[in-house]
Amino acid sequence: MYNRRIAVWASLLLVAMLVLSGCAPRVGAGSSAALAKDPTELVIDLPALVVDINADGSPSVGNVPVAELGALAGADLSTLAVPKEWVDYMVAGNIQHIQIDNKADGLLLLVNGQPIPSLVWDGESLQTTAEVLNTFGVAIPMAEKVLPLVQRLGIGVIVRFPVPEGAEIIPFYVEGDDTAAMAAKKAQEEFLAAVGVPPRINLPVFYNPDGSFTLGDLTDAEWSALTGAPVYALRLNPQLVKSLSERGVKSLTISTDAEGIHIMVNGKALPTLTWGNGELQHLLNVADQMNLWELVAPGMNMGDILATVHELLPVIQTTDFDLHVFLPEGGMAVAR
């Protein structure tokens, strides 16, 4: 028994060393460690783990196949292989690597070293997330204790794909490239100069116990008659309204501004989805590289689609939009 335990620990130590040999610098490294003020506080702050996906879809870390690492640790990791057609698709679009980076202030997503829309949080919004999950009945063991610890877990994974022949190698993080952010800001400034005042949309929607709603003192049926559109289709299932009310959900808010998308439950903020520093532009570039537009709108002129999307971006990003959904309390309609 004693020799078996030594063998297990030796295998785990060997796996850990092999894994660390396949690491790379992580964006935001040290931010989690900076939160620990004394030795009694938990903190883990590591470099990014680099997982190489080979041409056949098999993953490896530090030139060691993941399946072999799993065997050393007594686990079957052969199912982690990526389908070869996915690898070919990434190579065709010159997607060299995708990075997921957990930092003290959020979850950063990068494709080819460029950030795409990511999450930003603080301790309060993480705590609220745990409370909301519990309220909605999402079973995550010890969520109220685990989620607040996310800030102290500085970890990241970089999934690297084969580089297309003749293509330049792209660094894991394209530092100092704010071209997209500057272009986005310029487009927003030009739009604001044209319209004068930023657009403002505030939609307070009051739901009744039967799932119907009112907006601006008009019922959903009246809005449908006024506009000719099936607005009544936005009614909710009465059972859902009852369930949410019984769980203490009084209001839901979705807001957008130049920084990103904000969500609140009962007036408490959840993590923010950011788009204020060129993230949307990078995402559009990735979609173009991967020819995703052809999948979404086959046969259409891609140039026209991209031009339209780019024209709409500053409108969407500069508009202060608020959708407030109010639910009945205790089976009674919310007073307005």
WOFENPE-V73116 format. One record per residue. N is the residue number from 1. RES is the residue in one small letter. OMEGA is omega in whole degrees, -180 to 180 (* if undefined). Layout:
n=N res=RES omega=OMEGA
n=N res=RES omega=OMEGA
//
This chain:
n=1 res=m omega=-179
n=2 res=y omega=179
n=3 res=n omega=179
n=4 res=r omega=179
n=5 res=r omega=178
n=6 res=i omega=-180
n=7 res=a omega=-180
n=8 res=v omega=-179
n=9 res=w omega=178
n=10 res=a omega=178
n=11 res=s omega=179
n=12 res=l omega=179
n=13 res=l omega=179
n=14 res=l omega=178
n=15 res=v omega=-180
n=16 res=a omega=180
n=17 res=m omega=179
n=18 res=l omega=179
n=19 res=v omega=-179
n=20 res=l omega=179
n=21 res=s omega=179
n=22 res=g omega=-179
n=23 res=c omega=179
n=24 res=a omega=178
n=25 res=p omega=-178
n=26 res=r omega=178
n=27 res=v omega=180
n=28 res=g omega=179
n=29 res=a omega=179
n=30 res=g omega=-179
n=31 res=s omega=178
n=32 res=s omega=-180
n=33 res=a omega=-178
n=34 res=a omega=-179
n=35 res=l omega=-178
n=36 res=a omega=-177
n=37 res=k omega=179
n=38 res=d omega=-174
n=39 res=p omega=-177
n=40 res=t omega=-177
n=41 res=e omega=179
n=42 res=l omega=174
n=43 res=v omega=175
n=44 res=i omega=-178
n=45 res=d omega=-172
n=46 res=l omega=171
n=47 res=p omega=179
n=48 res=a omega=176
n=49 res=l omega=-179
n=50 res=v omega=177
n=51 res=v omega=180
n=52 res=d omega=175
n=53 res=i omega=-178
n=54 res=n omega=-176
n=55 res=a omega=-180
n=56 res=d omega=178
n=57 res=g omega=180
n=58 res=s omega=-179
n=59 res=p omega=176
n=60 res=s omega=178
n=61 res=v omega=-179
n=62 res=g omega=-179
n=63 res=n omega=177
n=64 res=v omega=179
n=65 res=p omega=-180
n=66 res=v omega=179
n=67 res=a omega=179
n=68 res=e omega=177
n=69 res=l omega=178
n=70 res=g omega=179
n=71 res=a omega=178
n=72 res=l omega=-179
n=73 res=a omega=179
n=74 res=g omega=-179
n=75 res=a omega=178
n=76 res=d omega=-178
n=77 res=l omega=-179
n=78 res=s omega=-179
n=79 res=t omega=-179
n=80 res=l omega=179
n=81 res=a omega=180
n=82 res=v omega=178
n=83 res=p omega=-176
n=84 res=k omega=-179
n=85 res=e omega=176
n=86 res=w omega=179
n=87 res=v omega=179
n=88 res=d omega=-180
n=89 res=y omega=179
n=90 res=m omega=-180
n=91 res=v omega=-180
n=92 res=a omega=179
n=93 res=g omega=-178
n=94 res=n omega=172
n=95 res=i omega=-173
n=96 res=q omega=179
n=97 res=h omega=177
n=98 res=i omega=-176
n=99 res=q omega=173
n=100 res=i omega=-171
n=101 res=d omega=178
n=102 res=n omega=-179
n=103 res=k omega=-180
n=104 res=a omega=-175
n=105 res=d omega=176
n=106 res=g omega=179
n=107 res=l omega=-176
n=108 res=l omega=178
n=109 res=l omega=179
n=110 res=l omega=173
n=111 res=v omega=-175
n=112 res=n omega=175
n=113 res=g omega=-179
n=114 res=q omega=-179
n=115 res=p omega=171
n=116 res=i omega=-179
n=117 res=p omega=-174
n=118 res=s omega=-179
n=119 res=l omega=174
n=120 res=v omega=-179
n=121 res=w omega=170
n=122 res=d omega=-177
n=123 res=g omega=-178
n=124 res=e omega=-179
n=125 res=s omega=176
n=126 res=l omega=177
n=127 res=q omega=178
n=128 res=t omega=178
n=129 res=t omega=178
n=130 res=a omega=180
n=131 res=e omega=-179
n=132 res=v omega=177
n=133 res=l omega=178
n=134 res=n omega=180
n=135 res=t omega=-179
n=136 res=f omega=176
n=137 res=g omega=177
n=138 res=v omega=-174
n=139 res=a omega=172
n=140 res=i omega=-176
n=141 res=p omega=175
n=142 res=m omega=-177
n=143 res=a omega=-177
n=144 res=e omega=177
n=145 res=k omega=-174
n=146 res=v omega=-175
n=147 res=l omega=177
n=148 res=p omega=179
n=149 res=l omega=-177
n=150 res=v omega=-180
n=151 res=q omega=-176
n=152 res=r omega=179
n=153 res=l omega=179
n=154 res=g omega=-177
n=155 res=i omega=179
n=156 res=g omega=178
n=157 res=v omega=175
n=158 res=i omega=177
n=159 res=v omega=-174
n=160 res=r omega=180
n=161 res=f omega=178
n=162 res=p omega=179
n=163 res=v omega=179
n=164 res=p omega=-180
n=165 res=e omega=179
n=166 res=g omega=-179
n=167 res=a omega=176
n=168 res=e omega=179
n=169 res=i omega=-179
n=170 res=i omega=179
n=171 res=p omega=-179
n=172 res=f omega=178
n=173 res=y omega=-180
n=174 res=v omega=-173
n=175 res=e omega=175
n=176 res=g omega=179
n=177 res=d omega=180
n=178 res=d omega=-178
n=179 res=t omega=-178
n=180 res=a omega=180
n=181 res=a omega=180
n=182 res=m omega=179
n=183 res=a omega=179
n=184 res=a omega=180
n=185 res=k omega=179
n=186 res=k omega=180
n=187 res=a omega=179
n=188 res=q omega=180
n=189 res=e omega=179
n=190 res=e omega=179
n=191 res=f omega=180
n=192 res=l omega=178
n=193 res=a omega=-179
n=194 res=a omega=-175
n=195 res=v omega=177
n=196 res=g omega=-177
n=197 res=v omega=179
n=198 res=p omega=178
n=199 res=p omega=-179
n=200 res=r omega=178
n=201 res=i omega=178
n=202 res=n omega=-176
n=203 res=l omega=175
n=204 res=p omega=-177
n=205 res=v omega=-178
n=206 res=f omega=-180
n=207 res=y omega=177
n=208 res=n omega=-179
n=209 res=p omega=-179
n=210 res=d omega=178
n=211 res=g omega=176
n=212 res=s omega=-177
n=213 res=f omega=174
n=214 res=t omega=178
n=215 res=l omega=-179
n=216 res=g omega=179
n=217 res=d omega=174
n=218 res=l omega=178
n=219 res=t omega=179
n=220 res=d omega=178
n=221 res=a omega=179
n=222 res=e omega=177
n=223 res=w omega=179
n=224 res=s omega=179
n=225 res=a omega=-177
n=226 res=l omega=-174
n=227 res=t omega=-176
n=228 res=g omega=179
n=229 res=a omega=-179
n=230 res=p omega=-179
n=231 res=v omega=-180
n=232 res=y omega=179
n=233 res=a omega=180
n=234 res=l omega=175
n=235 res=r omega=179
n=236 res=l omega=174
n=237 res=n omega=-179
n=238 res=p omega=179
n=239 res=q omega=178
n=240 res=l omega=178
n=241 res=v omega=-180
n=242 res=k omega=-178
n=243 res=s omega=-180
n=244 res=l omega=180
n=245 res=s omega=180
n=246 res=e omega=179
n=247 res=r omega=176
n=248 res=g omega=178
n=249 res=v omega=-178
n=250 res=k omega=-178
n=251 res=s omega=174
n=252 res=l omega=-178
n=253 res=t omega=173
n=254 res=i omega=-178
n=255 res=s omega=174
n=256 res=t omega=174
n=257 res=d omega=-177
n=258 res=a omega=-177
n=259 res=e omega=-178
n=260 res=g omega=-179
n=261 res=i omega=-178
n=262 res=h omega=179
n=263 res=i omega=178
n=264 res=m omega=175
n=265 res=v omega=-176
n=266 res=n omega=177
n=267 res=g omega=180
n=268 res=k omega=-174
n=269 res=a omega=171
n=270 res=l omega=176
n=271 res=p omega=-177
n=272 res=t omega=173
n=273 res=l omega=-172
n=274 res=t omega=174
n=275 res=w omega=-171
n=276 res=g omega=-176
n=277 res=n omega=176
n=278 res=g omega=-177
n=279 res=e omega=180
n=280 res=l omega=178
n=281 res=q omega=177
n=282 res=h omega=180
n=283 res=l omega=177
n=284 res=l omega=178
n=285 res=n omega=179
n=286 res=v omega=179
n=287 res=a omega=179
n=288 res=d omega=179
n=289 res=q omega=-176
n=290 res=m omega=178
n=291 res=n omega=-179
n=292 res=l omega=-179
n=293 res=w omega=179
n=294 res=e omega=178
n=295 res=l omega=-178
n=296 res=v omega=-178
n=297 res=a omega=-177
n=298 res=p omega=176
n=299 res=g omega=-179
n=300 res=m omega=-180
n=301 res=n omega=-176
n=302 res=m omega=180
n=303 res=g omega=180
n=304 res=d omega=-180
n=305 res=i omega=-179
n=306 res=l omega=179
n=307 res=a omega=179
n=308 res=t omega=-180
n=309 res=v omega=-180
n=310 res=h omega=177
n=311 res=e omega=-178
n=312 res=l omega=-175
n=313 res=l omega=-180
n=314 res=p omega=177
n=315 res=v omega=-179
n=316 res=i omega=-173
n=317 res=q omega=-179
n=318 res=t omega=180
n=319 res=t omega=173
n=320 res=d omega=-176
n=321 res=f omega=178
n=322 res=d omega=173
n=323 res=l omega=180
n=324 res=h omega=178
n=325 res=v omega=-180
n=326 res=f omega=-178
n=327 res=l omega=-180
n=328 res=p omega=179
n=329 res=e omega=175
n=330 res=g omega=178
n=331 res=g omega=-180
n=332 res=m omega=178
n=333 res=a omega=-180
n=334 res=v omega=178
n=335 res=a omega=-179
n=336 res=r omega=*
//
